[in-house]
Amino acid sequence: MTEAREPRLLPWAGTGGKPCYLITDADGGPVSRLADTTESVQLGMGAELLAHARGMLPDAPRGELRYLAECLTEALADALRVAESRGRRLERLN
């Protein structure tokens, strides 16, 4: 009998912003590897955006602040989705 696997929350949203999930075996596969790569890119972009924001905020005009806030909001949403997905996978190991 095969072990039931909990679906993996993927690092992108589906239609209407709904979460996307993947059910795979222990070895993963191409979609699992794509998700790993996407998570890495999203977290790297978030770190770069945060560094940019820290340098820009002291002298930024209002219009640029709104754009920066929108980008930071999107990056935070990505990071939270990655954290939730990884947290679920860590819980299974315990």
C-alpha positions in Angstrom: 0.0 0.0 0.0 1.4 3.4 -0.9 1.6 6.2 1.7 -0.8 9.0 1.3 1.1 12.2 0.5 -0.1 15.7 1.6 -0.4 18.0 -1.4 2.4 20.6 -1.8 1.4 24.2 -1.9 3.0 25.6 -5.1 4.7 29.0 -5.1 2.3 30.5 -7.7 -1.4 31.1 -7.6 -4.1 29.8 -10.0 -7.1 31.4 -11.6 -8.5 34.1 -9.4 -5.6 33.9 -7.0 -6.6 30.5 -5.7 -3.8 28.3 -4.3 -2.3 25.6 -6.5 -1.2 22.2 -5.1 0.9 19.3 -6.3 0.7 15.7 -5.4 3.9 13.8 -6.2 5.9 10.8 -5.1 8.9 11.0 -2.8 11.3 11.5 -5.7 9.5 14.6 -7.0 9.4 15.4 -10.6 9.6 18.2 -13.1 6.9 20.3 -11.6 8.4 19.8 -8.1 11.8 21.0 -9.4 10.1 24.0 -11.1 8.4 24.9 -7.8 11.8 24.6 -6.0 13.4 26.9 -8.6 10.5 29.3 -8.5 10.7 29.5 -4.7 14.4 30.3 -4.8 13.8 33.0 -7.4 11.0 34.6 -5.5 12.9 34.7 -2.3 16.0 36.2 -4.1 13.8 38.8 -5.7 12.3 39.7 -2.3 15.8 40.1 -0.8 16.9 42.4 -3.7 13.7 44.4 -3.5 14.1 44.8 0.3 17.7 46.1 -0.2 16.4 48.5 -2.9 13.7 49.7 -0.6 16.1 50.4 2.3 18.3 52.5 0.0 15.4 54.3 -1.6 13.0 55.1 1.2 14.8 58.0 2.9 14.6 60.3 -0.3 11.8 58.7 -2.3 9.0 60.8 -3.9 5.4 59.7 -3.2 4.7 58.1 -6.6 7.8 55.9 -6.3 6.8 55.0 -2.8 3.4 53.6 -4.0 5.1 51.5 -6.6 7.7 50.3 -4.1 4.9 49.4 -1.7 3.0 47.4 -4.4 6.2 45.5 -5.3 7.0 44.8 -1.6 3.4 43.6 -1.0 3.7 41.1 -3.9 7.2 39.9 -2.7 5.8 39.4 0.8 2.9 37.4 -0.5 5.3 35.2 -2.4 7.6 34.8 0.6 4.6 33.8 2.8 3.4 31.3 0.3 6.9 29.7 0.2 7.1 29.7 4.0 3.7 28.0 4.3 4.7 25.4 1.7 8.0 24.6 3.3 6.5 24.6 6.8 4.0 22.0 5.7 6.7 19.8 4.3 8.8 20.2 7.5 5.8 19.1 9.7 5.6 15.8 7.7 9.2 15.1 8.7 8.5 15.2 12.4 
